[in-house]
Amino acid sequence: MSTATATLLKKTTEAQVKEAIDLKTIAAELEALDQAEAGAVLHDLLEGEGLNDFKLGGLLAKYQKDSEWWDGHDTFKSFVNAGTVIPLHYRKVMYLIKIYNCLIDNDIPWDTVKSVGWTKLRELVDVLTKENVEEWVERASVLTTLQLKDAVKAYLKGLEDGEEGEPLTSTVTTLTFKVHEDQKEQIKMALDKAKAELSTEYDTVALEGL
């Protein structure tokens, strides 16, 4: 195992928790991995969460960039969908890559966003900057995922219209309807499958992925 791999996989000590985590250092360590090392690291990262999701996004971005790692597949999507190396739904793979690129490109410290969770963080990647990240993290702490999605849409619409900011409002409503017992079971199975693929516990998030 290379020094880069050992560094990447070592457990965080109590002393390290108190220090700011340097995401660009992690990114450099990920870039230094060869294909065999990447496979070993991928297996370990799939078992974790939090900062591991960031590392996983960086590793997946590396796979995306190197077509020689695609096991003969013509596209990254077909490689992922084959499920032989990356046992994740393609949509989640792209979310993780997008989150990773957002944090690195905008030089956003991990400590600033670690409380958000990847489900909400994926909604923020189109608007986050180093200057506004604390404001958006605060909003994410009080809004549901769907409300946050609405807030991001309103913000982007405001930018298109030449306006600044947006109210913390949402268009979330409750939808109620009756179904037969067999239909109820089919709906539940579909939601459970979507939640597993998207690694979420929320039915509303799973519904968006159907």
C-alpha positions as CSV (number, residue, x, y, z in Angstrom):
1,M,0.0,0.0,0.0
2,S,1.4,3.4,-1.0
3,T,1.9,6.3,1.5
4,A,-1.0,8.2,-0.2
5,T,-3.4,5.2,0.3
6,A,-2.4,4.8,3.9
7,T,-2.8,8.5,4.6
8,L,-6.2,8.5,3.0
9,L,-7.6,5.5,4.9
10,K,-6.1,6.2,8.4
11,K,-8.7,6.9,11.1
12,T,-9.1,10.4,12.3
13,T,-7.6,10.8,15.7
14,E,-9.0,13.0,18.5
15,A,-6.3,15.6,17.8
16,Q,-7.1,15.7,14.1
17,V,-10.8,16.3,14.7
18,K,-9.8,19.7,16.2
19,E,-7.9,20.7,13.1
20,A,-9.3,22.1,9.9
21,I,-9.5,19.3,7.3
22,D,-7.6,20.3,4.1
23,L,-9.8,19.1,1.2
24,K,-7.2,19.9,-1.4
25,T,-4.7,17.7,0.4
26,I,-7.2,14.9,0.2
27,A,-7.9,15.7,-3.4
28,A,-4.1,15.4,-4.2
29,E,-3.9,12.1,-2.4
30,L,-6.8,10.8,-4.4
31,E,-5.2,11.9,-7.6
32,A,-2.0,10.0,-6.7
33,L,-3.8,6.6,-6.5
34,D,-3.3,4.0,-9.2
35,Q,-6.2,1.8,-10.4
36,A,-5.4,-1.0,-8.0
37,E,-5.2,1.3,-5.0
38,A,-8.3,3.1,-6.1
39,G,-10.3,-0.1,-6.1
40,A,-9.2,-0.9,-2.5
41,V,-10.0,2.7,-1.3
42,L,-13.4,2.6,-3.1
43,H,-14.4,-0.5,-1.1
44,D,-13.5,1.1,2.2
45,L,-15.2,4.5,1.4
46,L,-18.5,2.8,0.4
47,E,-18.8,1.6,4.0
48,G,-18.6,5.2,5.5
49,E,-20.4,8.5,5.3
50,G,-19.7,12.2,6.0
51,L,-16.2,13.1,4.9
52,N,-16.0,9.7,3.3
53,D,-18.7,10.9,0.9
54,F,-16.4,13.7,-0.2
55,K,-13.5,11.3,-0.7
56,L,-15.8,8.9,-2.5
57,G,-16.9,11.8,-4.9
58,G,-13.2,12.6,-5.6
59,L,-12.4,9.0,-6.3
60,L,-15.4,8.6,-8.6
61,A,-14.3,11.8,-10.4
62,K,-11.0,10.1,-11.0
63,Y,-12.7,7.1,-12.4
64,Q,-14.8,9.4,-14.6
65,K,-11.7,11.1,-16.0
66,D,-9.8,8.0,-16.8
67,S,-11.5,6.0,-19.5
68,E,-8.9,3.3,-19.3
69,W,-10.5,2.3,-15.9
70,W,-13.9,1.7,-17.5
71,D,-13.4,-2.1,-18.2
72,G,-13.9,-1.7,-21.9
73,H,-17.1,0.3,-21.6
74,D,-17.6,3.2,-24.1
75,T,-19.0,5.6,-21.5
76,F,-18.7,6.3,-17.8
77,K,-22.4,5.8,-17.4
78,S,-22.4,2.3,-18.9
79,F,-19.4,1.4,-16.7
80,V,-21.2,2.5,-13.6
81,N,-24.5,0.9,-14.6
82,A,-22.6,-2.4,-15.1
83,G,-22.1,-2.4,-11.3
84,T,-19.0,-4.6,-11.4
85,V,-16.7,-2.0,-9.8
86,I,-19.0,0.8,-8.5
87,P,-22.1,-0.6,-6.7
88,L,-23.9,2.7,-6.8
89,H,-26.8,4.1,-8.8
90,Y,-25.4,6.3,-11.6
91,R,-27.5,9.3,-10.3
92,K,-25.9,9.1,-6.9
93,V,-22.4,8.8,-8.5
94,M,-22.9,12.0,-10.4
95,Y,-24.3,13.8,-7.3
96,L,-21.2,12.8,-5.3
97,I,-18.9,14.0,-8.1
98,K,-20.7,17.3,-8.4
99,I,-20.5,17.9,-4.6
100,Y,-16.7,17.1,-4.7
101,N,-16.1,19.4,-7.6
102,C,-18.1,22.2,-6.0
103,L,-16.2,22.1,-2.7
104,I,-12.8,21.9,-4.4
105,D,-13.5,24.5,-7.1
106,N,-14.9,27.0,-4.6
107,D,-12.3,26.3,-1.9
108,I,-15.0,25.5,0.6
109,P,-13.7,24.0,3.9
110,W,-15.2,20.7,4.9
111,D,-16.0,21.9,8.5
112,T,-18.3,24.5,7.0
113,V,-20.6,21.9,5.3
114,K,-20.1,18.8,7.3
115,S,-23.4,19.2,9.2
116,V,-25.5,19.4,6.1
117,G,-25.5,15.8,4.8
118,W,-25.1,14.9,1.2
119,T,-28.8,14.8,0.4
120,K,-29.2,18.5,1.1
121,L,-25.6,19.3,-0.1
122,R,-26.4,18.0,-3.5
123,E,-29.2,20.7,-3.8
124,L,-26.7,23.4,-2.9
125,V,-23.9,22.7,-5.4
126,D,-25.3,25.1,-8.1
127,V,-25.3,28.1,-5.7
128,L,-22.5,27.6,-3.1
129,T,-19.5,29.9,-3.1
130,K,-16.9,30.5,-0.4
131,E,-18.7,33.8,0.3
132,N,-22.3,32.5,0.8
133,V,-21.7,29.0,2.1
134,E,-22.4,29.9,5.8
135,E,-25.7,31.5,4.8
136,W,-26.8,28.5,2.8
137,V,-25.7,26.0,5.5
138,E,-27.8,27.9,8.0
139,R,-30.8,27.7,5.7
140,A,-30.3,24.0,5.1
141,S,-30.4,23.5,8.9
142,V,-34.0,24.8,9.2
143,L,-35.5,23.7,5.8
144,T,-36.5,20.3,4.6
145,T,-34.8,19.0,1.5
146,L,-37.8,19.9,-0.7
147,Q,-38.0,23.4,0.8
148,L,-34.2,23.8,0.3
149,K,-34.6,22.8,-3.3
150,D,-37.4,25.4,-3.7
151,A,-35.1,28.1,-2.1
152,V,-32.3,27.3,-4.5
153,K,-34.6,27.5,-7.5
154,A,-35.9,30.9,-6.2
155,Y,-32.4,32.1,-5.7
156,L,-31.3,31.1,-9.2
157,K,-34.5,32.6,-10.7
158,G,-33.7,35.8,-8.8
159,L,-30.2,35.9,-10.3
160,E,-31.7,35.5,-13.8
161,D,-34.0,38.4,-13.1
162,G,-31.2,40.5,-11.7
163,E,-32.4,40.4,-8.1
164,E,-30.5,39.6,-4.9
165,G,-31.4,36.9,-2.4
166,E,-34.8,35.2,-2.0
167,P,-37.3,34.6,0.9
168,L,-37.2,31.5,2.9
169,T,-40.5,30.2,1.6
170,S,-41.5,27.0,0.0
171,T,-44.1,25.6,-2.4
172,V,-44.2,22.3,-0.6
173,T,-47.8,21.0,-0.2
174,T,-49.4,17.8,1.0
175,L,-50.9,15.4,-1.6
176,T,-53.4,12.8,-0.4
177,F,-55.0,10.0,-2.4
178,K,-56.5,6.6,-1.9
179,V,-55.1,3.4,-3.4
180,H,-55.9,-0.3,-3.3
181,E,-53.9,-2.5,-0.9
182,D,-51.9,-4.1,-3.7
183,Q,-51.1,-0.7,-5.2
184,K,-50.0,0.6,-1.7
185,E,-47.5,-2.3,-1.5
186,Q,-46.2,-1.6,-5.0
187,I,-45.7,2.1,-4.1
188,K,-43.9,1.2,-0.9
189,M,-41.6,-1.2,-2.8
190,A,-40.8,1.4,-5.4
191,L,-40.0,4.0,-2.7
192,D,-37.9,1.5,-0.7
193,K,-35.9,0.7,-3.9
194,A,-35.4,4.4,-4.7
195,K,-34.3,5.1,-1.1
196,A,-31.7,2.4,-1.3
197,E,-30.4,3.6,-4.6
198,L,-30.2,7.2,-3.4
199,S,-29.0,6.4,0.1
200,T,-31.8,8.4,1.7
201,E,-34.3,7.8,4.5
202,Y,-36.9,10.3,3.1
203,D,-39.8,9.2,1.0
204,T,-40.1,12.6,-0.6
205,V,-36.5,12.5,-1.8
206,A,-37.0,9.0,-3.1
207,L,-40.1,10.1,-4.9
208,E,-38.1,12.6,-6.8
209,G,-35.8,9.8,-8.0
210,L,-38.6,7.6,-9.4
